[in-house]
Amino acid sequence: MRKAADMAEEASNSRTFAVVARAGYVVSGLLHILIGAIALQLAVGRGGEADVSGAVASLASQPAGPFLLWACFAACAALALWQLGNAILGQRTGSNKLGKRLSAVGQAMVFAALAATIISFVVGKGQNSRESSSDVTVTLMKAPFGMFLLIAAGAGIAITGIVFAVRGFRQTFTKDLSLSSARTVRKFQVGVGVVGYIAKGIALFLVGLLVVIATVRAQPEQSTGLDGSLKALREQPYGPYLLAAVALGLIAYGLFLMVKARTLRT
């Protein structure tokens, strides 16, 4: 075990591996920008699927689609492993607090799921996120204590959204970055972070809220993930304007993730 840990630490300290792993943030940023662009299309009455699967499908449709998908998969998989290594080795070296190790585990799971979504499109088995969300809800509703698990999951997603929004308002995300000494650049770094975190928080809150509503009403078809949440927002009073604002915020969050790839403190 000690030898395996030493090998993991050596790999995590590899400059090449770190560069590839940081590229995972760039991939996530690109996907958020694409989701935001699709959401803008929805706001003006055009069609589209404003979620990860829609963004990945958009990449796959490009002339260099297969190459792009493989590169994105490699970057996200590397970042998932890097974050997992941070969680394990942080505890071993004592350099990280418990909260940071748990955060690293959470990010490892997120990027592992993203890598899985991308590879499913590579092998031709990509699935509509809206339909898959409903299918998961149906399956859990039939399971023992499934409704309680769904309500807890929806509440957890909604609370995560609130945490994102609070981080944006309080600008606590800046603690993880090496901000530029140039005032204009620093204002851009902080600005896209504030707008992006708040928009991402709103989007997550809506997703969690729809999961809870679908569970309470026993209508799993209402649990439609991010795409369904944004389309539901469009149907509200002033919905197209609200959706456009969230879309621009998601684009800002994508830009922030690209900034994070460059300036993340290690």
C-alpha positions in Angstrom: 0.0 0.0 0.0 2.8 2.4 0.9 4.5 1.7 -2.5 1.2 2.3 -4.3 0.7 5.6 -2.5 4.3 6.6 -3.4 3.6 5.9 -7.0 0.3 7.8 -6.9 2.1 10.8 -5.3 4.8 10.7 -8.0 2.2 10.6 -10.7 0.2 13.5 -9.2 3.4 15.6 -9.0 4.2 14.9 -12.7 4.1 18.2 -14.6 2.7 16.6 -17.7 -0.1 14.9 -15.8 -0.9 18.1 -14.1 -1.2 20.0 -17.4 -3.5 17.3 -18.8 -5.6 17.3 -15.7 -6.0 21.1 -15.7 -7.2 20.8 -19.2 -10.2 19.1 -17.7 -11.3 22.5 -16.4 -11.0 23.9 -19.9 -13.2 21.1 -21.3 -15.8 21.7 -18.6 -15.6 25.4 -19.4 -16.1 24.8 -23.1 -19.1 22.6 -22.3 -20.6 25.3 -20.1 -20.1 27.9 -22.8 -21.9 25.6 -25.3 -24.8 25.0 -22.8 -25.1 28.7 -22.3 -25.1 29.3 -26.1 -27.9 26.6 -26.5 -29.8 28.2 -23.7 -29.6 31.6 -25.5 -31.1 29.9 -28.5 -34.0 28.6 -26.3 -34.5 32.1 -25.0 -35.2 33.4 -28.5 -37.5 30.6 -29.3 -35.2 28.2 -31.1 -34.7 24.5 -30.3 -31.8 22.7 -28.6 -30.8 20.6 -25.7 -29.2 22.8 -23.1 -27.3 20.3 -21.0 -24.1 18.3 -21.0 -25.3 15.7 -23.5 -26.4 18.5 -25.9 -23.1 20.2 -25.6 -21.2 17.0 -26.2 -23.4 16.2 -29.2 -22.5 19.6 -30.5 -18.8 18.8 -30.3 -19.3 15.4 -31.8 -21.0 17.0 -34.9 -17.9 19.0 -35.7 -15.5 17.9 -38.5 -12.9 16.9 -35.9 -15.6 15.5 -33.6 -14.0 12.1 -32.7 -10.6 13.7 -32.0 -12.2 16.4 -29.8 -14.2 13.8 -27.9 -11.2 11.7 -27.2 -9.1 14.7 -26.1 -12.0 15.9 -23.8 -12.4 12.4 -22.3 -8.6 12.1 -21.6 -8.6 15.6 -19.9 -11.7 14.9 -17.8 -10.5 11.4 -16.8 -7.1 12.8 -15.8 -8.7 15.6 -13.7 -10.9 13.0 -12.0 -7.8 11.0 -11.1 -5.9 14.1 -10.1 -8.6 15.2 -7.7 -8.9 11.7 -6.3 -5.1 11.7 -5.7 -5.5 15.1 -3.9 -8.1 13.6 -1.6 -6.0 10.6 -0.7 -2.6 12.2 -0.6 -3.9 15.3 1.2 -4.8 13.1 4.1 -1.5 11.3 3.9 0.6 14.4 3.8 -1.6 16.5 6.2 -1.5 19.4 3.7 -5.2 19.6 3.3 -8.1 20.0 5.7 -11.0 17.5 5.8 -13.3 19.9 3.9 -10.8 20.2 1.0 -10.4 16.5 0.8 -14.1 16.0 0.6 -14.3 18.7 -2.0 -11.7 16.9 -4.0 -13.7 13.6 -3.8 -16.8 15.5 -5.0 -14.9 17.0 -8.0 -13.4 13.6 -8.8 -16.9 12.2 -9.0 -18.2 15.1 -11.1 -15.4 14.8 -13.7 -15.6 11.0 -13.7 -19.3 11.3 -14.6 -18.4 13.9 -17.3 -15.7 11.6 -18.7 -18.3 8.7 -18.8 -20.8 10.9 -20.7 -18.2 11.9 -23.2 -17.0 8.3 -23.8 -20.6 7.1 -24.3 -20.8 9.5 -27.3 -17.4 8.2 -28.6 -18.7 4.6 -28.7 -22.1 5.7 -30.1 -24.2 5.1 -27.0 -24.8 8.7 -26.0 -28.2 9.2 -24.3 -30.5 12.2 -24.1 -30.0 13.6 -20.5 -33.6 14.6 -20.3 -34.8 11.1 -20.9 -32.1 9.5 -18.7 -33.0 11.7 -15.8 -36.7 10.7 -16.0 -35.6 7.0 -16.3 -33.5 7.2 -13.2 -36.4 8.9 -11.3 -38.8 6.1 -12.4 -36.4 3.4 -11.3 -35.8 5.0 -7.9 -39.5 5.6 -7.3 -40.1 1.9 -7.6 -37.3 1.0 -5.2 -37.8 0.7 -1.4 -37.4 4.2 0.2 -36.8 5.5 -3.3 -39.0 8.5 -2.8 -37.1 9.5 0.2 -33.8 9.1 -1.6 -35.0 11.2 -4.5 -36.2 14.0 -2.2 -32.9 13.9 -0.4 -31.0 14.0 -3.7 -33.1 16.8 -5.1 -32.7 18.8 -1.8 -29.0 18.1 -2.0 -28.7 19.5 -5.5 -30.8 22.5 -4.6 -28.6 23.2 -1.5 -25.5 22.8 -3.7 -27.0 25.5 -5.9 -27.4 27.8 -3.0 -23.8 27.2 -1.9 -22.6 28.1 -5.4 -24.6 31.3 -5.4 -23.3 32.2 -1.9 -19.7 31.5 -3.1 -20.3 33.8 -6.0 -21.8 36.7 -3.8 -19.0 36.4 -1.2 -16.2 35.8 -3.8 -14.8 33.0 -1.7 -13.7 31.1 -4.8 -10.8 33.6 -5.2 -9.0 31.8 -2.4 -8.3 29.0 -4.8 -6.8 31.2 -7.5 -3.6 33.1 -8.1 -5.2 36.4 -9.1 -3.3 38.7 -11.5 -1.6 41.8 -10.3 -3.0 43.7 -13.3 -6.2 45.4 -12.2 -8.1 44.9 -15.4 -7.2 41.2 -15.6 -8.1 40.7 -11.9 -11.5 42.3 -12.4 -12.2 40.0 -15.3 -11.1 36.9 -13.2 -13.4 37.9 -10.3 -16.2 39.2 -12.5 -16.7 36.0 -14.5 -16.4 34.0 -11.2 -19.1 36.0 -9.5 -21.6 36.0 -12.4 -20.7 32.3 -13.2 -21.1 31.0 -9.7 -24.5 32.7 -9.2 -25.8 31.5 -12.5 -24.6 28.0 -11.9 -26.2 28.1 -8.5 -29.5 29.1 -10.0 -29.4 26.3 -12.5 -28.6 23.7 -9.9 -31.3 25.0 -7.6 -33.8 24.7 -10.4 -32.7 21.1 -11.2 -33.0 20.1 -7.6 -36.4 21.8 -7.2 -37.8 19.9 -10.2 -36.5 16.6 -8.8 -38.4 17.2 -5.5 -41.6 18.4 -7.3 -41.5 15.4 -9.6 -41.1 13.0 -6.7 -43.8 14.6 -4.5 -46.3 14.6 -7.4 -45.2 11.1 -8.5 -44.6 12.5 -12.0 -41.1 11.3 -13.0 -41.5 12.9 -16.4 -41.1 16.3 -14.7 -37.6 15.3 -13.5 -35.8 16.4 -16.7 -32.4 17.6 -15.6 -30.8 20.9 -16.6 -32.4 21.1 -20.0 -35.9 20.7 -18.6 -35.2 23.2 -15.8 -34.1 25.9 -18.2 -37.1 25.2 -20.5 -39.4 25.4 -17.4 -37.8 28.7 -16.5 -38.6 30.0 -20.0 -42.3 29.4 -19.4 -42.4 31.7 -16.4 -43.3 35.4 -16.5 -40.4 37.2 -18.1 -39.0 33.7 -18.7 -37.1 34.4 -21.9 -35.3 37.3 -20.2 -34.5 35.3 -17.1 -33.3 32.4 -19.2 -31.1 34.7 -21.3 -29.6 36.0 -18.1 -28.9 32.5 -16.8 -27.5 31.5 -20.2 -25.0 34.4 -20.1 -24.1 33.5 -16.6 -23.3 29.9 -17.6 -21.1 31.3 -20.4 -19.4 33.4 -17.7 -18.9 30.3 -15.6 -17.3 28.5 -18.5 -14.9 31.4 -19.0 -14.2 31.2 -15.2 -13.3 27.5 -15.5 -10.8 28.3 -18.2 -9.3 31.0 -16.0 -9.2 28.4 -13.2 -7.3 26.0 -15.3 -4.5 28.6 -15.7 -4.5 30.2 -12.2 -5.5 27.3 -9.8 -3.3 27.2 -6.7 -1.9 23.8 -5.9 
